[in-house]
Amino acid sequence: MSERVAVRKTYKLFIGGKFPRSESGRSYLVQSSNVSLASRKDARDAVVAARAAVKGWAGATAYNRGQILYRVAEMLEGRREQFVALGVPGDEVDAAVDRWVWYAGWSDKLPQVYGGANPVAGPYFNLSAPEPTGVVAVVAPERPALLGLVSVVAPAIVTGNTVVVAASATEPLAAVTLAEVLATSDLPGGVVNILTGAITETAPTLAAHMDVNAIDLTGVADAELAADLEVRAAENLKRVLRPAPADHDWSADPGVTRMTALLETKTVWHPKGV
């Protein structure tokens, strides 16, 4: 009896809720597995998918977004051993699960904490309410591959934004496996889009894209590249989150800064009734 030949998995991109190969047909080898090498065209396709998902996701109730983030935590918990087999430490997987739960809990609290009635002189109501910025491009940190990724994606989407992620080039398997978790977690297609490959190819396209509203440069370690991306982002006045310090502790309490940085506060006036 001949020995069975194992089927090698090809890790694909995650765009619009689907798993396409790169339009360029390119891939690269990571841990004996083929990983799609995203092109500039893939980055543009991901932005189109993210933009199409904005209306539905931003318009969903905060309660519903929280439910979906909690569902992601449930599915990630169920795939714990799969991530461990990829080389992600078990305690990092546990921390990533806990982080999804933590952000899920914030979904219906942010408007209460960062919005509300403002005291003004005159017979008016003056109300401020936080709203999502729109499409956010994110350069994920190289390490920790899973916890770092969750720590930049979860705060962006819990507030109603959609994201295009340029995942770690050296450790992409955690990112594309997380995409499989997201695809089975009731998350609408296009809310999270994940590109694998060289950020030097995809990040400039995302930074310059006119339909991207903000860019998170957390995972950009090269100061020269970060400066170039900021210049590109200035073309349409994108919000820019600066790179994280090299010694940033991803296991620490994340706080609310990442959520509030990707919100816009809209204020309305309304006359009081007699």
N, C-alpha and C positions, 0 to 999 in steps of 0.2 A: 504494500500500500504506500503510495507516494505521500511525502510529508506535505502538510497543508501550507500554502503560502499566505502569510498574513496580508490583509488589505491595508495599505498605507493610507492614512487619512490626509486629505488635502484641506487645510484651513482656509476658508474663503473670507471675503469681505462681508460686512453686514450693512446693507443699504436698503432703506425703505421696508424693513421687516423681512427682507430676503437675503440669501447668501450667494451673491454672484461672484464669479471669478473676476479678476482684474480685466478691464477691457483690453489691456495691452497683452494679456496672456502670460505675463511674467510671474514668477514665483521665486522664493528663496528657501533654503533649507534651515530648519530650526529643530533641534532634537530629533533628527531623522524624519521630520515631517515637512511637507511642502506648505508654505505659507504664501498667500497671494501678496504680490508687491503692487500696492496701489499706485495709480498714475494721477496726473493732474485732472484728466477727464473723470476718473473715479471720484475725485474730490468734488468736482463740480456737480456730478450726479448726486452725491450725498447731500450737498447743500439744497438741491432741488427737492429731494425727499424730505429734508428737515423743514423747509419752508412750507411744503404741502401739509405737514403735520401740525404746524403751529396753531392754526385756528381751533382744531378739535381738542388739542391738548391744553392750550391756554384756557379754552372755554369750558373744560371739564371742571367739576366741583373739586374743591380742595380735598374733600372727603374721599372722592374717587381716586384722586392722585395718590393720596396716602394709602389707600387699599392696595393699589397696584405696586407701590414701592414695598409694602409689607409682603406682598405675594412674591416679589423678586427675592426677598430675604428667605422666604420659605423654600423656594426652588433652589437657591444657592446652598442652603443648609442640606438639602437632599442630594446635592452633587459634591459634597465636601470631599469625598475620597477621590473623585475624578480630578479635582484641583491638586490634591496632595500628590497624586500620581504624576502630575505635570511638574512637580517640584515646588509648589507653593506650600510653605509651612502650614501645618494645621491651625496654629494659633492665629496666623494671618487670615485664613479663611473665616475663622470664628469672628475675628475683629471686623471683617468685611460684612458679614451677616449682621452683626450688631449695628454697624454704621448705617446700613439700609433701614433697619428698624428705627434708629434714632432720627434719621431724616424724615421717615414716614410720619413720625409723630409731630413734626413741625408743620406739616402741610396745611392744617387748618388753624394754626396759631399765628403764623406770620402776619396775616392781615390784621389780627387783633393787636399784636405787639407793635407793629410798624405802621399801622394806619389808624384812623379814628377821626373824631371831631376836633377841630382847632378852635381855640377861643379867639373870637374876632369882635370888633366893635360894630354894632349895627344889627338890624333885624335879618340876619342871614345865618344859614348853616354853612360852614366851611369844612368840607370833608376830604381827607387824604386817604388814598388807597394804593397799595403797592401792586404793580402789574409786571408781568414778565417782559424782558427786553426783546426776545424773539429767538433768532437762530444764533447759537453760541458755538464757536469753534474752540476745541480744547486740545492742547498738546499734553498728553498724559505723562506723568513722571515715569522714569525708567524703573525705579524701585522705591517702595515695594510694588511689584507689578500689579497685584490684585487690589490691595488696600488703597494704594495710591490712586488707581483708576476709579474705584468706587468713590473715593473722597473728593474727586473733581466732577464726576458725572452726577451723583445723587443730588448735591445741592443745586445744580443747574436745572435739573428736570423737575424737582419737587416744587419749584416756584413757577412752573408752567412754561419754561423755555424748552426748545428742542436743541439737540447737540450733534455735532460732527466731531468725532474723536480721532486724532492722529495717535494711535497706540504706540507703546514702546516698541522700537525696532528690534531690540536685542532679546526681549522677553514678551513676544506677542501672543503666546499660546493662552495665557490667562485671559487676555482681552477677548480673543475670539471664542473662547469657551464661555466667558461671561455673556457674549452675544447669544449663545445658544440658550442660556438661562433666561435672558430678556425675551427671546422669541417665544418662550413658553410661559410667560408671566402676565399675560393680558395687556402688556404694554403695546399701544398702537404702533403700527409700522411707521418708521420715519422719526420717531421721538428720539431715539438713539441710533446713530450710524457710526460704525467703527471701521477705520481704515488701518491697514497694516503696511509696514514698509518704511522707507526712509522719510523722516519728517522734513528733511531738506528739500524734498520734492513736493510733498503735499501741503506743508504748513504755509509756504509763501502764497500758494494758490488760495488757501483759505483766508489768509490775512488780507489779501487784496480783493477778495470777492465782494462785490457791491451788495449782495443779498445776505451777508453775514453781519449781525448787529454787534457782536462782542467776540473777543478772542481771549482765551485763558492760556497764558504762556508758561504755566507751571512747570512743565517738563522740559523746557528749553534750557539746557545747561550751557550752551555756547553763547556768551554775551554778545558777540558780533551778530549771530543769527537773530537773537532776541531784539537787538536794536533795529535790524533790517525789517523784521516782522512788525515792529511798532510803527515804522515809517510807512509801510504798506497799509497798515490798519488805519492810519490817519486820513487816508484818501476819502473815506466816507464816515469819519469821526466815530469809529468803533470804540466801544469801551474796551480797555485793555487791562487785564490782570497780569501783574509782573511775575517773572519766574520765582519759584520758591527757593529759599536759601538751601545750600547744599546740606546743611545739618538739620533741615526741617524734620520734626518728629510727627510722622503720620499717625502714630498710635495715640497721640494726645487728644484731649477734648477739642473737636474741630471748631466749636463756636458757631456763630451765625454769619460771620463776615462773607463767606463765599456765597451764601444765599442772598444777602442784601446787596452785594456788589452787582448782581445780575437782575436787580429789580429797578423799575422806574416808578416813582411816586407821582400819581396823577391827583390833582386837587380840583374840586368843583365847588362852586358857590350856588346856594339855593335860597330863595327868600323864605322866611318863616311865615307860616300862615297866621291869620289874625286870631 
